[in-house]
Amino acid sequence: MSEPRPKVLILGAGFGGLWTARALRRFDADITLLDRNNFHTFLPLLYQVGAAELEPFAIARPVRTITRGQDNLHFLNADALRLDLEKKLVYTSHGVHAYDFLVVALGTVAWDFGTPGARDHAFPLKTLEDGIALRSHVLSRFETALHEPAAEKRASLLRFVVVGGGPTGVEYAGALSELVRGPLERDYPALAGEASIVLLEAGDRLLTAMSSRLSAYARRRLEKMGVEIRLGARVTAVWEDGVQLLEPAREGGSPDHRLGATTVAWTAGVQGPPVVRSWGLPVTPGGRVRVSGTLQVEDRPEVFIVGDLAQMPEGQDLPMLAQVAMQGGRHTARAIEAIHAGRSPRAFRYRDKGLLAVIGRNSAAARVAGRDFTGLPAWWLWLLIHIVYLIGFRNRFAVLLNWAWDYLFFERVARILLPFRRQAPAWPAETSDS
Ligand SMILES: Cc1cc2nc3c(=O)[nH]c(=O)nc-3n(C[C@H](O)[C@H](O)[C@H](O)COP(=O)(O)OP(=O)(O)OC[C@H]3O[C@@H](n4cnc5c(N)ncnc54)[C@H](O)[C@@H]3O)c2cc1C
């Protein structure tokens, strides 16, 4: 009698989960791929949704469409709620699912470091919904400011604070500056020159994962685009109409002071999804799951953690990047096939393809093959790589069309305030122990 086909359950259809599933397409198994959304999001372009540069549909694609034709795979649109490691069961919002191999690729969620008021008033930028909410909020500030006679209140309505000087913060500040100083100033001539963008970073430079040369370049470019950059500035509280800042090096005033702003985009921190903390997996204080060099969980060889959620052993730390998740997914597929065939899985080796951050029109910072690139060459590199990795011809076409339109006419196409817009931030639910 032939052996039953192994059951592979993959939690999360982001880069890690989807790439695992696709790399298993020839494996004789019953694969279930689960996600709470029926679509995969191309997160590297999410900031462009938040800056009204792209429509949300341009960076999202239905998982069923992506996996169409993969006969060994079944997609389940459900929330993963609970894990029973002993019985090898996952409880979801649509039933209980057994597995022989489990791949947990649930990514990370936005984290406010416990900053008072952040969950109520700051906008995270981590999901498609976040991007849409932030975009609506930014656009609505201009409509509201038109009716505000008091100059001080108008300044706070039109001050956009971006918290975090990593790649997302830098990219969003740049995109916001181009939106505000270009199309929005033309749409609202009465408010011309009144909007300001402030990028806050607690450390002493931007883009700390890149060289200091690239950090300095990013700073110079952003300042030229009219973004005010404050380094060594820590946000200690967020209010509806501003942030409390601690800036020890501030000259001419108290280091502990308040900055009026009704838009705070929070790109500063992430943590593992709170739900995972109660699953009995070895989690770090930041909620990520510790894995061995093969991406397996200790004493649970049938459980793999892929992508942002995986915390590699000390000294082998990997950045939270799409490439790490995709390569981790392919590695996990090979490892599952190896174990099923009675072989030991190999260690995961990440091939570093570099780091990129776009700053604005014709300017980006890139570290590729150990070399730094700036300006137009880096911008072209960024553009090509994002188009190549974006899934689906239609999405590529939509993004390219939008970019070409923006580039030629200095316009932003995604400026409609939808009637069902939500302007309140939506932070992930916390569990009692996180
Ligand atoms: C704004 C932004 C910009 C970025 N820019 C870049 C970039 O330029 N280059 C780069 O390399 N990387 C970039 N990254 C990082 C990159 O997107 C991540 O490293 C990558 O997405 C990690 O993949 P993952 O599979 O671990 O998680 P994700 O891609 O986040 O996928 C996790 C999936 O799990 C699902 N999920 C979560 N919890 C549950 C649950 N309980 N039940 C069901 N489903 C669930 C989610 O819906 C999601 O589909 C960026 C990230 C962000 C947020």
The ligand as a Gaussian input file, in Angstrom:
#p B3LYP/6-31G(d) Opt

LIG

0 1
 C        6.177000      49.439000       4.074000
 C        7.157000      48.323000       3.851000
 C        8.151000      48.465000       2.880000
 C        9.059000      47.444000       2.646000
 N        9.997000      47.610000       1.674000
 C       10.839000      46.593000       1.382000
 C       11.770000      46.697000       0.304000
 O       11.833000      47.736000      -0.370000
 N       12.563000      45.634000       0.052000
 C       12.501000      44.486000       0.780000
 O       13.231000      43.530000       0.495000
 N       11.660000      44.365000       1.804000
 C       10.815000      45.380000       2.125000
 N        9.937000      45.251000       3.153000
 C       10.001000      44.047000       3.986000
 C        9.306000      42.880000       3.325000
 O        8.043000      43.267000       2.853000
 C        9.201000      41.759000       4.336000
 O       10.505000      41.372000       4.696000
 C        8.451000      40.559000       3.769000
 O        7.133000      40.925000       3.451000
 C        8.439000      39.415000       4.770000
 O        7.707000      38.363000       4.267000
 P        6.879000      37.403000       5.235000
 O        6.333000      36.329000       4.381000
 O        7.688000      37.058000       6.407000
 O        5.704000      38.328000       5.797000
 P        4.556000      39.110000       5.045000
 O        4.941000      39.393000       3.647000
 O        4.228000      40.250000       5.927000
 O        3.350000      38.076000       5.007000
 C        2.675000      37.653000       6.162000
 C        1.301000      37.167000       5.743000
 O        0.678000      36.551000       6.864000
 C       -0.671000      36.945000       6.922000
 N       -1.099000      36.807000       8.324000
 C       -0.550000      37.390000       9.406000
 N       -1.145000      36.951000      10.533000
 C       -2.104000      36.072000      10.144000
 C       -3.027000      35.238000      10.841000
 N       -3.084000      35.206000      12.183000
 N       -3.868000      34.453000      10.118000
 C       -3.808000      34.450000       8.776000
 N       -2.934000      35.188000       8.058000
 C       -2.085000      35.979000       8.736000
 C       -0.688000      38.365000       6.411000
 O       -1.963000      38.711000       5.907000
 C        0.378000      38.302000       5.307000
 O       -0.184000      37.995000       4.058000
 C        8.995000      46.262000       3.415000
 C        8.009000      46.115000       4.380000
 C        7.095000      47.132000       4.603000
 C        6.028000      46.963000       5.647000

